[in-house]
């Protein structure tokens, strides 16, 4: 997990390189965590990674096409396959 850090001004790749390892952590496992909602926590992490990436990108671009932004943050445009 050394390849991503929210304090650095660098894009965090999604899906994460060590995603399988991270998903094995109890916080992302229903039944093992004292709180339910492992999938919601995973989705929240993804949302935070996207937000971080948009913030980083905004430091480098004044204008950017939506298609390119989606490529950089690891999202797909709706209606595109």
N, C-alpha and C positions, 0 to 999 in steps of 0.2 A: 504494500500500500504506500510505498515511498514515491510512487509516480504521480500522486495527486495530492494537492494541498490547496485549501480555499484561501490561504493567506498569500499565495503567489499570484502574480498577474499572468497566469498561463491557462490555456484552455484545458479542461479536464475531459478526457475522451469518454464518451458514453456509447456503447456499454463499457463498463470499467474493465480493465485488463484482468483484474483479480476478482471479478464479480462472483464467480462460483465460490471462492473462498469466503468472501464477505457474506454471501447469502447463507453460509453455514453457521454464522454467528447467531447466538440465541435470540438476539434482538429482532432478527428477521425470520424467526421460526415460531409459528403459532404453537402453543402448548408448552414451549420451553421458556418463554418469556413470562414474567409475572403479569404482563399486560397483553391483551389481545390486540390484533391489528398489525401483524407483521407485514402484510402486503401493503397496507396503508403507509407504514413507515418506509418501505422500499420506494413507493411512489413519491413520497415526500423527499427522500434523498435524491431521486431523479430530478424532481422539480427544482431543488436547491442547486444541483449541478448545472442545470440549464440556466437558472438565474445567474449563477456565478459566471458561466460562459458568456452570456449576453453582456454582463458588466465588463468583462475583459475585452470582448469584441468592440464595445462602445468606446474603449480607449484608443482603438486603432482605426476605426472607420467612422467617417462622417455620414456616408451613405453606403447602403448595402442592399442588394436585391434579396428578397425573401428566400429565394431558392438557395442562394449562397449562405445566408444566415442559418438555414436549416441544415445544410451540409456541415457547417462548422460546429453546431451544437448537437448534432446527431439526431435530428428529428426529420420526419417526413412531412411534406406538404400534404394536406388533405386532398384526396382525389388522385394523388400520385401513387404509383405502386413501386 
